[in-house]
Amino acid sequence: MAKPFWMKANSGVGNNLKSYEQREDASDAQLAIERRDRGDRRRPSLKGFIYGLFHGRRRGPRRAGNYISHYTDWYDVKLLVLSLSLLLLSCLDAAMTMKLLSFGAVELNPVMNELLKQGASYFIGVKIAVTALCIVVLVAHNQFKIFKMLRVDILLIAAVFIYLGLVTYEFYLYILGASPI
């Protein structure tokens, strides 16, 4: 018969202890430690994963003192709108950049200029992927504060307005370049 987990050599705190039913001299503290030493009974399952996708429970911080920074399972619709707006504006920026480059414009960002030398599809793919990754990180940390004063969701709003200004400027350049002078 196999040894119980609390008597195995690598089981940690209770490796030399008998089970608490067999010990006559065990104190309550030792029994509590031994009971705590038992492994987690929960097992990951596909059913639990799917349930957690649609029924997340954490909408705020777990403890009252953690209002400065905490993760949540549920996000505001505002974050979805901001995220999709940023992604759409990034796609529009990439398309406008390609159009302006066909008119003879020059990419001023040296990193993006190197990506353009690799090809247009590579440039667009990396630009969208980096933007999407940044959006995911910012949304996951939306309740955090940067430098203890600026919440990340405010940063998302600022990014949308900055991108909106950039795309507006690119449309202005497009109108100037497309009109016959």
Order of alpha helices (4+ residues) and beta strands (2+ residues): alpha-alpha-alpha-alpha-alpha-beta-beta-alpha
